[in-house]
Amino acid sequence: MSKPFRQFLRYAGSVQGDEAYTGPKRAEIYLTNKCNLDCIACWTFSPLLRGTNQLEPVEIPWEKAEQLIRDLAKGGCEEVLFVGGGEPMIYPKIMEALELVKGLGMSAFVTTNMTPVTPKRVRRMVEIGVDRLYLSLWAASPEVYDETHPNVTGEEFLKIDSILREFDKIKRETGKTKPEIIIHNVIFNQNFHEVRAMVDYALETNVSAVQFTVSYTLSDRTDVLLMDEDQRAEVLKQLDGIPAEIYQKEGIHGPGSFLWEIDIFRSRVEGEEATEGRYDTPLLDTMPCMIGWFFTVIRANGDVIPCCKGQNKPMGNIHTDTFEEIWYNSKYNVFREKAKDLPKSDPYFADIDCHKMCDNVGQLRTIDKYMTKLRPLEKPTTLAIPVIKRFADHR
């Protein structure tokens, strides 16, 4: 079944209202929830959370992970991102997982702090054709890296810097363009002053893009990291000082995408509730949520959740059911229907707290643009649902 037709089936499911007719376009897999760092703004391992974090260290057994990846490919998934509450690159079989994803014809992405990446792994990832690395860095200097990563020193920043340059070197030597590297920076009151320096560092290291977001904070714990009004004003001043040619620079999605999703970051910094750590009410109230047809997350404990912040609303668990059984079950269908039709202030979403901060906003915007293009087909698609079901993966 072709990718365009699968994408149309996702659209048709959203038109129908609650059913899925093919698998997700992207799956995020948390192979492990173990981590070697304790980043200060992390909502899992920050030292500010000591005494409250009862997360049991677990990982998906390789045999289960391998079957999951194969099931996702069979169901039409196109992209697998290894990410999660831990560091994917410390998972014992991470290189095998990347090779399997690529061997099954899917795009392979990894979110990493880069500290476990060696020069040997750099070369192997280039050889495999890993498509993209999201580097969670949060600094443009050893000093700020040291301040924001309590259990290591600024020396770690220099090691990461050498790996970035090794990627650039190996890609130049081999004539390959992948993996694309996107530096991802979470901004809060310990690193806000380096936003412009982070842009300059991304340019210097020849990465494909740089992305910013604000810190997701927890009450009476990590909310001490929230930026005040003066600090947010300083961030906006730095953004305004970035030359126009950098805003227009070629990035991962063509011209103007080097500063990836910079408009979303700006809207969060400017938000009326930003000082309280609530950012996404204006964004989410302007578009329906179709994430349930295009995206899924599988956590290290096996829970399948419908979005990045949906850990308290699992749809099922791969240790008791197959991914396919979970993806097409009635609980997932309820989520799809409610996410599409209800305001995110509805009690159903209290466990997710969408308005505080939605990590899927960028994807939702992309999906909304796609759906808008197909809107003229909505009526004929509705009429054709009985026929479409005959061609769907799920009978």
PyMOL commands that set and color helices and strands:
alter all, ss='L'
color gray80, all
select helices_A, chain A and resi 3-16+47-49+62-74+88-90+94-103+119-128+142-148+155-174+192-204+222-225+229-240+244-247+262-270+274-276+281-284+291-294+323-327+330-341+347-349+361-383+385-391
alter helices_A, ss='H'
color red, helices_A
select strands_A, chain A and resi 26-29+79-82+107-112+132-136+180-187+209-214+250-251+254-255+259-260+295-298+303-305+316-317
alter strands_A, ss='S'
color yellow, strands_A
deselect
rebuild
show_as cartoon
